[in-house]
Amino acid sequence: MPRTELEYPKEPYGTVKRYSPRASYALRTIHTIINTSTILHVSFNDPQSPFPTILPMLGQMGSFSRPSADEGDVLDLYLHGYVSSRLINISRQPSNTSSASDAPPSSPPGLPVCIAASHLDGLVLALTPNAHSYNYRSAVLFGHATLVSDPSERLYAMQLITDGVVPGRWEGSRVPPNKGELSSTSVLKVRIATGSAKIREGPPGDDRADKEDKSVTGRVWTGVVPVYQVLGEPVAGPYNEVTEVPGYLGEYVRETNAVTKEAAFEAARKIVVKKGGEDE
Amino acid sequence: MPRTELEYPKEPYGTVKRYSPRASYALRTIHTIINTSTILHVSFNDPQSPFPTILPMLGQMGSFSRPSADEGDVLDLYLHGYVSSRLINISRQPSNTSSASDAPPSSPPGLPVCIAASHLDGLVLALTPNAHSYNYRSAVLFGHATLVSDPSERLYAMQLITDGVVPGRWEGSRVPPNKGELSSTSVLKVRIATGSAKIREGPPGDDRADKEDKSVTGRVWTGVVPVYQVLGEPVAGPYNEVTEVPGYLGEYVRETNAVTKEAAFEAARKIVVKKGGEDE
């Protein structure tokens, strides 16, 4: 795919202010972090509450109008959550184009939301507490959420999200959903306004004064503890009657475990060329 | 500790609306989920932005005035983040007692924030996509964030957060921080208004019609894929001179790995007594 990588616009509210060499605005980077995240955190304002609210939800990015689009393309975020009834009720109110009083009148329909995904890749243990850090990949998206009313788009999103948990699971389960299942499922679609990613990898980086102090370096262990998520051996449920774990599932477990572990160790060992400035 | 467990008040904005048998308001449950979370997601409103903002941050709950308090006690949340400069600037503005226009005039000082922590414990694979779920432990807190100005409270919070990453790391590193380090570190303290937790464990729970359909149960594997975070073998950094991984670190890696794996498998196998209603 030899083409220019698309980037999100740098809006003031979406710009990474600190350690900006670690920031990325590339759609592909951001969408990949979102799509490989098992849990997304979705924030919105409930007019009844003095606080913003965060709900943990499931989501995947895709394009209903062009299903073949990949992660480098312009995509929508589809959300489905256990606890999203409040969010769904609020996004249903047509007047709720924005809960911030100073939003421009031209803002698109839907509830303004922020979505965050964060992968921890390692504990970075430096000589001083201040230089401690994490290796991580995090992404944040800003956009407007509306309820999906078209049944075929809802079906598309349900399959996208189910296959996002375990690829092939949709076909491997009892589908299509019946009428009751289809009508009881609420799916939110977020039209993305902008977003950004931040990635930190590599070993610790301390100040020179500490690195040259033998009384410190001789006593304090420095390095990275790689961190990764593992999928354990599948545990059959009480009414399971299929004796063998299906191929698509076993394969997904093995492949995911190999990739995430490798990525965490790779991040720990990465040689990072400093661009100057703080390295925390 | 034979005493009544404290609970957070059930405010309308903090009440778990769906599948409420899974909800908990116990301080001990909520604080434990927060304190064992490597990354917290913090949401706030930036008056310059039409969207709420989420930042991934590090945090630990504690009590500066009574350091011996445990997780069942009334505690404050101390936050320290790589990317918190925007949040810190906003919380510094004395006028910013609330960005929601309808906040009661009596609301405490500080920036209204929401903090979420979510642990994924398993992929729950049911007969139908609709009955799919996660095993998880999630918590959400609502409160007001202010900047900690007292240097000794900042020092307390820095140690609390550092030892939250790896217990014993504070003493195992070059401490105390020098003047420059102490003054350059910003710590936020969140006075908690309320919070809640939600926990799901156990095998899948499908509708009876699907469980009694042999053409479905004979074809679809059902059960749980346990999910847990692993700390890998520590990787020494380029200027490390301590040949042995220190005892507190090796021990923490081993113990954490044993506990988290065991918890994920235990959740997968848990027999859950249904209280009626949907089981998703």
Contacts between the chains, C-beta under 8 A, distances in Angstrom:
chain1	res1	chain2	res2	distance
A	12	B	48	6.1
A	12	B	49	7.4
A	13	B	46	5.9
A	13	B	48	6.2
A	13	B	49	3.3
A	13	B	50	7.6
A	13	B	51	6.3
A	13	B	53	6.7
A	16	B	83	6.8
A	17	B	83	7.3
A	17	B	85	5.6
A	17	B	86	6.0
A	18	B	82	6.5
A	18	B	83	5.3
A	18	B	85	5.3
A	19	B	82	6.8
A	19	B	83	7.8
A	38	B	120	5.1
A	38	B	134	7.6
A	38	B	227	7.2
A	39	B	118	5.0
A	39	B	120	5.8
A	39	B	134	7.7
A	39	B	136	7.5
A	41	B	41	4.2
A	41	B	43	7.9
A	41	B	54	5.9
A	41	B	116	5.4
A	41	B	118	7.2
A	43	B	41	7.9
A	43	B	43	3.9
A	43	B	52	4.3
A	43	B	53	7.5
A	43	B	54	5.0
A	43	B	114	6.9
A	44	B	52	6.3
A	45	B	45	6.9
A	45	B	52	5.9
A	45	B	100	7.0
A	46	B	13	6.0
A	47	B	102	7.2
A	48	B	12	6.2
A	48	B	13	6.2
A	49	B	12	7.4
A	49	B	13	3.3
A	49	B	100	7.3
A	49	B	142	7.9
A	50	B	13	7.6
A	50	B	98	5.8
A	50	B	100	5.1
A	50	B	102	7.7
A	50	B	103	4.3
A	50	B	104	7.2
A	50	B	107	6.1
A	50	B	112	5.4
A	51	B	13	6.3
A	51	B	100	7.7
A	51	B	112	4.6
A	51	B	113	6.9
A	51	B	114	5.1
A	51	B	142	4.3
A	51	B	143	7.8
A	51	B	193	7.4
A	52	B	43	4.3
A	52	B	44	6.3
A	52	B	45	5.9
A	52	B	52	4.5
A	52	B	112	7.0
A	52	B	113	7.3
A	52	B	114	4.9
A	53	B	13	6.7
A	53	B	43	7.5
A	53	B	114	5.7
A	53	B	140	7.7
A	54	B	41	5.9
A	54	B	43	5.0
A	54	B	54	6.9
A	54	B	114	4.9
A	54	B	115	7.5
A	54	B	116	3.9
A	54	B	140	6.0
A	55	B	116	7.8
A	56	B	116	6.4
A	56	B	118	4.3
A	56	B	136	7.4
A	56	B	138	5.1
A	58	B	134	7.8
A	82	B	18	6.5
A	82	B	19	6.9
A	82	B	133	7.1
A	82	B	134	7.8
A	82	B	200	7.8
A	82	B	280	7.1
A	83	B	16	6.9
A	83	B	17	7.3
A	83	B	18	5.4
A	83	B	19	7.9
A	83	B	198	6.9
A	85	B	17	5.5
A	85	B	18	5.3
A	86	B	17	6.0
A	98	B	50	5.6
A	99	B	100	8.0
A	100	B	45	6.9
A	100	B	47	7.9
A	100	B	49	7.2
A	100	B	50	5.1
A	100	B	51	7.7
A	100	B	99	8.0
A	101	B	101	5.7
A	102	B	47	7.0
A	102	B	50	7.7
A	103	B	50	4.2
A	104	B	50	7.2
A	107	B	50	6.0
A	112	B	50	5.4
A	112	B	51	4.6
A	112	B	52	7.0
A	113	B	51	6.9
A	113	B	52	7.3
A	114	B	43	7.0
A	114	B	51	5.1
A	114	B	52	4.9
A	114	B	53	5.7
A	114	B	54	4.9
A	115	B	54	7.5
A	116	B	41	5.4
A	116	B	54	3.9
A	116	B	55	7.8
A	116	B	56	6.4
A	118	B	39	5.0
A	118	B	41	7.2
A	118	B	56	4.4
A	120	B	38	5.1
A	120	B	39	5.8
A	120	B	229	7.5
A	122	B	232	8.0
A	123	B	38	8.0
A	123	B	165	5.8
A	123	B	166	6.5
A	123	B	231	7.5
A	125	B	166	6.9
A	125	B	169	6.7
A	125	B	173	7.6
A	125	B	234	7.9
A	125	B	249	7.6
A	126	B	173	7.3
A	127	B	173	6.3
A	127	B	174	5.1
A	128	B	173	6.0
A	128	B	174	4.8
A	128	B	175	7.6
A	128	B	177	6.8
A	128	B	181	6.7
A	129	B	158	5.9
A	129	B	159	7.8
A	129	B	162	4.6
A	129	B	169	7.7
A	129	B	170	6.3
A	129	B	173	5.6
A	129	B	175	6.5
A	129	B	177	6.3
A	129	B	181	7.8
A	130	B	177	6.1
A	130	B	181	4.6
A	130	B	184	7.4
A	130	B	185	6.4
A	132	B	162	6.4
A	132	B	165	6.8
A	132	B	169	7.6
A	132	B	173	7.6
A	133	B	82	7.1
A	134	B	38	7.6
A	134	B	39	7.7
A	134	B	58	7.8
A	134	B	82	7.8
A	136	B	39	7.5
A	136	B	56	7.4
A	138	B	56	5.1
A	140	B	53	7.8
A	140	B	54	6.0
A	142	B	49	7.8
A	142	B	51	4.3
A	143	B	51	7.8
A	158	B	129	5.9
A	159	B	129	7.7
A	162	B	129	4.6
A	162	B	132	6.4
A	165	B	123	5.8
A	165	B	132	6.8
A	166	B	123	6.5
A	166	B	125	6.9
A	166	B	225	7.5
A	169	B	125	6.7
A	169	B	129	7.6
A	169	B	132	7.6
A	170	B	129	6.3
A	172	B	220	6.6
A	172	B	221	7.3
A	173	B	125	7.6
A	173	B	126	7.4
A	173	B	127	6.3
A	173	B	128	6.0
A	173	B	129	5.6
A	173	B	132	7.6
A	173	B	220	5.4
A	174	B	127	5.1
A	174	B	128	4.9
A	174	B	210	6.1
A	174	B	213	7.8
A	174	B	216	4.8
A	174	B	220	5.9
A	175	B	128	7.7
A	175	B	129	6.5
A	177	B	128	6.8
A	177	B	129	6.4
A	177	B	130	6.1
A	181	B	128	6.7
A	181	B	129	7.8
A	181	B	130	4.6
A	184	B	130	7.4
A	185	B	130	6.4
A	193	B	51	7.4
A	198	B	82	8.0
A	198	B	83	6.9
A	200	B	82	7.8
A	203	B	235	7.7
A	203	B	237	3.7
A	203	B	238	5.6
A	204	B	237	5.1
A	206	B	239	7.5
A	210	B	174	6.0
A	211	B	239	5.3
A	213	B	174	7.8
A	216	B	174	4.7
A	217	B	239	6.5
A	217	B	240	7.7
A	217	B	241	4.7
A	217	B	242	7.9
A	218	B	241	5.8
A	218	B	242	7.2
A	219	B	242	6.9
A	220	B	172	6.6
A	220	B	173	5.4
A	220	B	174	5.9
A	220	B	242	6.7
A	221	B	172	7.3
A	221	B	234	7.7
A	221	B	236	7.3
A	221	B	240	6.1
A	221	B	242	4.2
A	221	B	244	7.8
A	221	B	245	6.3
A	221	B	246	5.2
A	221	B	249	6.8
A	222	B	236	7.2
A	222	B	237	4.5
A	222	B	239	6.6
A	222	B	240	4.6
A	222	B	242	7.8
A	223	B	234	5.5
A	223	B	235	5.2
A	223	B	236	4.2
A	223	B	237	4.2
A	223	B	240	5.4
A	224	B	234	7.1
A	224	B	235	5.0
A	224	B	237	6.7
A	225	B	166	7.5
A	225	B	231	5.2
A	225	B	232	6.6
A	225	B	234	5.0
A	225	B	235	7.7
A	225	B	249	7.4
A	225	B	253	6.5
A	226	B	231	7.5
A	226	B	232	3.5
A	226	B	233	7.6
A	226	B	235	6.5
A	227	B	38	7.2
A	227	B	229	6.1
A	227	B	230	7.1
A	227	B	231	5.9
A	227	B	232	7.0
A	228	B	229	7.3
A	228	B	230	5.7
A	228	B	232	6.7
A	229	B	120	7.6
A	229	B	227	6.2
A	229	B	228	7.3
A	229	B	229	5.6
A	229	B	230	7.5
A	230	B	227	7.2
A	230	B	228	5.7
A	230	B	229	7.5
A	230	B	230	5.0
A	230	B	261	7.7
A	231	B	123	7.5
A	231	B	225	5.3
A	231	B	226	7.4
A	231	B	227	5.9
A	232	B	225	6.6
A	232	B	226	3.5
A	232	B	227	7.1
A	232	B	228	6.7
A	232	B	261	7.0
A	232	B	264	6.1
A	232	B	265	6.3
A	232	B	268	7.7
A	233	B	226	7.6
A	234	B	125	7.9
A	234	B	221	7.7
A	234	B	223	5.5
A	234	B	224	7.1
A	234	B	225	5.0
A	235	B	203	7.7
A	235	B	223	5.2
A	235	B	224	4.9
A	235	B	225	7.7
A	235	B	226	6.4
A	235	B	265	6.8
A	235	B	268	4.2
A	235	B	269	6.1
A	236	B	221	7.3
A	236	B	222	7.2
A	236	B	223	4.2
A	237	B	203	3.7
A	237	B	204	5.1
A	237	B	222	4.5
A	237	B	223	4.2
A	237	B	224	6.8
A	238	B	203	5.6
A	239	B	206	7.5
A	239	B	211	5.3
A	239	B	217	6.5
A	239	B	222	6.6
A	240	B	217	7.7
A	240	B	221	6.2
A	240	B	222	4.6
A	240	B	223	5.5
A	241	B	217	4.7
A	241	B	218	5.8
A	242	B	217	7.9
A	242	B	218	7.2
A	242	B	219	7.0
A	242	B	220	6.8
A	242	B	221	4.2
A	242	B	222	7.7
A	244	B	221	7.8
A	245	B	221	6.3
A	246	B	221	5.1
A	249	B	125	7.6
A	249	B	221	6.7
A	249	B	225	7.4
A	253	B	225	6.5
A	261	B	230	7.7
A	261	B	232	7.0
A	264	B	232	6.0
A	265	B	232	6.3
A	265	B	235	6.9
A	268	B	232	7.7
A	268	B	235	4.3
A	269	B	235	6.2
A	280	B	82	7.2
